[in-house]
Amino acid sequence: MRALIAEDEFLGRKLLSNFLDPLFDTDIVVNGREALEAYELSIEEQRPYDLVLMDIMMPEMDGLTALEKIRELEADKKIEKKSVVIMTTALSDPKTVIRSFHDAEASAYIVKPVEKSKLYEELEKVGLLSK
């Protein structure tokens, strides 16, 4: 399985990578624009990501905008199996959470700092990890 980590903070990238590397072939980007580019390339290669961990607050393009564009791309390309997208953020703003799920079609939401047990619990819920 493939995973994409979109995180602008080095320590966040390192932590998430350590959590996911045993389970996924992982790529890492530092902003929403790069996340969208990586996702487009995965579609072109016919190897789409199974999982995207997307920080909401990033430079150049925020995670919500990137996710909206990813969902548009999936619809345009008629991708049957959408990627699971887990949004990560230090924000606990209810409006952002609602927008993540309603407008951007996020699969899950985790408040930072991300704990391995919480991430694995979410991966179980979305069917990407079995006990």
DOTORMAR-627855 format. One record per atom (N, C-alpha, C, O): x, y, z. Coordinates in steps of 0.2 Angstrom, whole numbers, plus 5000, padded with zeros to 4 digits. Layout:
REM DOTORMAR-627855
     c1     c2     c3
      X      Y      Z
...
***
This chain:
REM DOTORMAR-627855
     c1     c2     c3
   5004   4994   5000
   5000   5000   5000
   5004   5006   5000
   5010   5006   5002
   5002   5012   4997
   5005   5018   4997
   5002   5023   5001
   4996   5024   5002
   5007   5027   5004
   5004   5033   5008
   5008   5039   5006
   5014   5039   5005
   5005   5045   5007
   5008   5051   5006
   5007   5055   5012
   5001   5056   5015
   5012   5058   5015
   5012   5063   5021
   5013   5070   5018
   5018   5071   5015
   5009   5074   5020
   5009   5081   5018
   5010   5085   5025
   5005   5086   5028
   5016   5087   5026
   5017   5090   5033
   5023   5095   5032
   5028   5094   5029
   5022   5102   5034
   5027   5107   5033
   5032   5107   5039
   5037   5110   5038
   5031   5104   5045
   5036   5104   5050
   5040   5097   5050
   5037   5092   5049
   5046   5098   5050
   5051   5092   5050
   5050   5087   5055
   5049   5081   5053
   5049   5089   5061
   5048   5084   5066
   5041   5080   5065
   5041   5074   5066
   5036   5084   5063
   5030   5080   5061
   5031   5075   5055
   5028   5070   5056
   5034   5077   5050
   5036   5073   5045
   5039   5066   5047
   5038   5061   5045
   5044   5067   5051
   5048   5062   5054
   5044   5057   5058
   5045   5051   5057
   5040   5060   5062
   5036   5056   5067
   5031   5052   5063
   5031   5046   5064
   5027   5055   5058
   5022   5051   5054
   5026   5046   5050
   5023   5041   5049
   5031   5048   5047
   5035   5043   5043
   5037   5037   5047
   5036   5031   5045
   5039   5038   5053
   5041   5032   5057
   5035   5028   5059
   5036   5022   5059
   5029   5031   5060
   5023   5027   5061
   5021   5023   5055
   5019   5017   5056
   5022   5026   5049
   5019   5023   5043
   5024   5018   5039
   5021   5014   5036
   5030   5020   5040
   5035   5016   5036
   5034   5008   5036
   5035   5005   5031
   5033   5005   5042
   5032   4998   5043
   5026   4995   5039
   5025   4990   5037
   5021   5000   5037
   5015   4998   5034
   5014   5000   5027
   5010   4996   5023
   5017   5005   5025
   5016   5008   5018
   5022   5010   5015
   5028   5011   5018
   5022   5010   5008
   5027   5013   5004
   5026   5021   5004
   5021   5023   5001
   5030   5025   5008
   5028   5032   5010
   5032   5037   5006
   5038   5036   5005
   5028   5042   5004
   5031   5048   5001
   5030   5054   5005
   5025   5054   5009
   5034   5059   5005
   5033   5065   5009
   5034   5071   5005
   5038   5072   5001
   5029   5076   5007
   5029   5082   5004
   5028   5088   5009
   5026   5086   5015
   5030   5094   5008
   5030   5099   5013
   5024   5104   5012
   5024   5109   5017
   5020   5104   5007
   5015   5108   5007
   5009   5106   5003
   5010   5100   4999
   5003   5109   5002
   4998   5107   4999
   4999   5106   4991
   4996   5102   4988
   5002   5111   4989
   5004   5111   4981
   5008   5105   4979
   5006   5102   4974
   5013   5103   4983
   5017   5097   4982
   5012   5091   4983
   5013   5086   4979
   5008   5091   4988
   5003   5085   4989
   4999   5084   4983
   4998   5078   4981
   4996   5089   4980
   4992   5089   4974
   4996   5086   4968
   4994   5082   4964
   5002   5089   4967
   5007   5086   4962
   5008   5079   4963
   5008   5075   4958
   5010   5077   4969
   5012   5070   4970
   5005   5066   4969
   5006   5060   4966
   5000   5068   4971
   4994   5064   4970
   4992   5063   4962
   4990   5058   4960
   4993   5069   4959
   4992   5068   4951
   4997   5063   4948
   4995   5060   4944
   5003   5064   4950
   5008   5059   4948
   5006   5052   4949
   5007   5047   4945
   5004   5050   4955
   5002   5044   4957
   4996   5041   4953
   4996   5035   4951
   4991   5046   4951
   4986   5044   4946
   4989   5042   4939
   4987   5037   4936
   4993   5046   4937
   4996   5045   4930
   5000   5039   4930
   5000   5035   4925
   5003   5037   4936
   5007   5031   4936
   5003   5025   4937
   5005   5019   4938
   4996   5026   4938
   4991   5021   4940
   4993   5017   4946
   4992   5011   4947
   4996   5021   4951
   4997   5018   4958
   4995   5024   4963
   4999   5026   4966
   4989   5025   4963
   4986   5030   4968
   4987   5028   4975
   4988   5023   4977
   4988   5034   4979
   4989   5033   4986
   4983   5030   4989
   4977   5031   4988
   4984   5025   4994
   4979   5022   4998
   4977   5027   5004
   4971   5027   5006
   4982   5030   5006
   4981   5035   5012
   4985   5041   5011
   4991   5041   5008
   4982   5047   5013
   4985   5053   5013
   4984   5056   5020
   4979   5057   5022
   4990   5058   5023
   4990   5061   5030
   4991   5069   5028
   4997   5070   5026
   4986   5073   5029
   4987   5080   5027
   4986   5085   5032
   4981   5085   5036
   4991   5089   5033
   4991   5094   5038
   4986   5100   5035
   4986   5101   5029
   4982   5103   5040
   4978   5108   5037
   4982   5114   5036
   4981   5118   5031
   4986   5116   5041
   4989   5123   5040
   4996   5122   5037
   5001   5119   5040
   4997   5124   5030
   5003   5123   5027
   5004   5129   5022
   4999   5132   5020
   5010   5130   5020
   5012   5136   5016
   5010   5134   5009
   5009   5128   5007
   5009   5139   5004
   5008   5139   4997
   5001   5137   4996
   4997   5140   4992
   4999   5131   4999
   4992   5129   4998
   4990   5125   5004
   4994   5120   5006
   4985   5127   5008
   4983   5123   5014
   4980   5116   5012
   4978   5115   5007
   4980   5112   5018
   4978   5105   5017
   4970   5105   5014
   4969   5100   5011
   4966   5109   5017
   4959   5108   5015
   4958   5110   5007
   4955   5106   5004
   4962   5115   5005
   4961   5117   4998
   4964   5111   4994
   4962   5109   4988
   4970   5108   4996
   4973   5103   4992
   4968   5096   4992
   4968   5093   4987
   4965   5095   4998
   4961   5089   4998
   4955   5091   4993
   4953   5086   4990
   4952   5097   4993
   4946   5098   4988
   4949   5097   4981
   4945   5094   4977
   4955   5099   4980
   4957   5098   4973
   4959   5090   4971
   4958   5088   4966
   4961   5087   4976
   4962   5079   4976
   4955   5076   4974
   4955   5072   4970
   4950   5078   4978
   4943   5075   4977
   4941   5077   4970
   4937   5073   4967
   4942   5083   4968
   4940   5085   4961
   4944   5081   4956
   4941   5078   4951
   4950   5079   4957
   4954   5075   4952
   4951   5068   4952
   4951   5065   4947
   4950   5065   4958
   4947   5059   4958
   4940   5058   4954
   4939   5053   4951
   4936   5063   4955
   4930   5064   4951
   4931   5064   4944
   4928   5061   4940
   4936   5069   4942
   4937   5070   4935
   4940   5064   4931
   4938   5062   4926
   4944   5060   4935
   4947   5054   4932
   4943   5048   4933
   4945   5042   4932
   4937   5049   4937
   4933   5043   4938
   4936   5038   4942
   4935   5032   4941
   4940   5040   4947
   4943   5035   4952
   4938   5032   4956
   4934   5036   4960
   4937   5025   4956
   4932   5022   4960
   4933   5022   4967
   4929   5023   4971
   4940   5020   4969
   4942   5019   4976
   4945   5026   4978
   4951   5026   4976
   4942   5030   4981
   4945   5036   4983
   4950   5035   4989
   4949   5030   4993
   4955   5039   4989
   4960   5038   4994
   4957   5040   5001
   4953   5044   5002
   4960   5036   5006
   4958   5038   5013
   4962   5044   5015
   4968   5044   5014
   4959   5050   5017
   4963   5056   5019
   4961   5057   5026
   4956   5059   5028
   4967   5057   5030
   4966   5059   5037
   4969   5066   5038
   4975   5067   5036
   4965   5071   5040
   4968   5078   5041
   4971   5078   5048
   4969   5075   5053
   4977   5081   5048
   4980   5082   5055
   4981   5090   5056
   4982   5094   5051
   4980   5092   5062
   4981   5099   5064
   4982   5100   5071
   4979   5096   5075
   4985   5106   5073
   4985   5108   5080
   4979   5112   5082
   4977   5113   5088
   4975   5113   5077
   4968   5117   5078
   4963   5112   5081
   4963   5106   5079
   4959   5115   5085
   4953   5111   5088
   4947   5115   5086
   4942   5115   5090
   4947   5119   5081
   4942   5123   5079
   4936   5119   5076
   4937   5116   5071
   4930   5119   5079
   4925   5115   5076
   4923   5117   5069
   4921   5112   5065
   4924   5123   5067
   4922   5125   5060
   4927   5122   5055
   4925   5119   5050
   4933   5121   5057
   4938   5118   5053
   4937   5110   5052
   4937   5107   5047
   4935   5107   5058
   4933   5100   5058
   4927   5099   5053
   4927   5094   5049
   4922   5103   5054
   4916   5102   5050
   4918   5103   5042
   4915   5099   5038
   4922   5108   5041
   4923   5110   5034
   4928   5104   5031
   4927   5102   5025
   4932   5101   5035
   4936   5095   5033
   4932   5089   5031
   4933   5086   5025
   4926   5088   5035
   4922   5082   5033
   4917   5084   5028
   4916   5080   5023
   4914   5089   5028
   4908   5091   5024
   4910   5093   5017
   4908   5091   5012
   4914   5099   5017
   4916   5102   5011
   4922   5098   5007
   4922   5097   5001
   4927   5095   5011
   4933   5092   5008
   4933   5085   5008
   4937   5082   5005
   4928   5082   5011
   4927   5074   5011
   4933   5071   5014
   4935   5066   5012
   4935   5073   5020
   4940   5070   5024
   4938   5063   5026
   4932   5063   5028
   4942   5058   5027
   4940   5052   5030
   4940   5052   5038
   4936   5049   5041
   4945   5056   5040
   4946   5056   5048
   4950   5063   5049
   4952   5066   5045
   4950   5064   5056
   4953   5070   5058
   4957   5068   5064
   4954   5065   5069
   4964   5070   5065
   4967   5069   5071
   4971   5076   5073
   4974   5079   5069
   4970   5077   5080
   4973   5083   5082
   4980   5082   5084
   4981   5076   5087
   4985   5086   5083
   4992   5085   5084
   4993   5087   5092
   4989   5090   5095
   4998   5084   5095
   5003   5079   5092
   5000   5072   5090
   4996   5070   5095
   5001   5070   5085
   4999   5063   5083
   5002   5058   5087
   5008   5057   5087
   4998   5054   5090
   5001   5048   5094
   5000   5042   5089
   4995   5041   5086
   5005   5037   5090
   5004   5031   5086
   4998   5027   5087
   4995   5025   5082
   4996   5027   5093
   4990   5023   5095
   4984   5026   5092
   4979   5022   5089
   4983   5032   5092
   4978   5036   5089
   4978   5035   5081
   4972   5034   5078
   4983   5036   5078
   4984   5035   5071
   4982   5028   5069
   4978   5027   5064
   4985   5023   5072
   4983   5016   5071
   4976   5014   5072
   4973   5011   5068
   4973   5017   5077
   4965   5017   5078
   4961   5019   5072
   4957   5016   5070
   4963   5025   5070
   4960   5028   5064
   4961   5024   5058
   4956   5023   5054
   4967   5021   5057
   4968   5017   5051
   4964   5010   5051
   4962   5008   5046
   4963   5008   5057
   4958   5002   5058
   4951   5004   5056
   4948   5000   5053
   4949   5010   5059
   4942   5012   5057
   4941   5013   5050
   4935   5011   5048
   4946   5015   5046
   4945   5016   5039
   4947   5010   5035
   4946   5010   5029
   4949   5004   5038
   4950   4998   5035
   4957   4997   5032
   4958   4993   5027
   4962   5001   5034
   4969   5001   5031
   4973   4997   5036
   4979   4996   5034
   4971   4995   5042
   4975   4991   5046
   4970   4986   5050
   4965   4988   5052
   4972   4980   5050
   4968   4975   5054
   4972   4973   5060
   4978   4974   5061
   4968   4972   5065
   4971   4970   5072
   4975   4963   5071
   4978   4961   5076
***
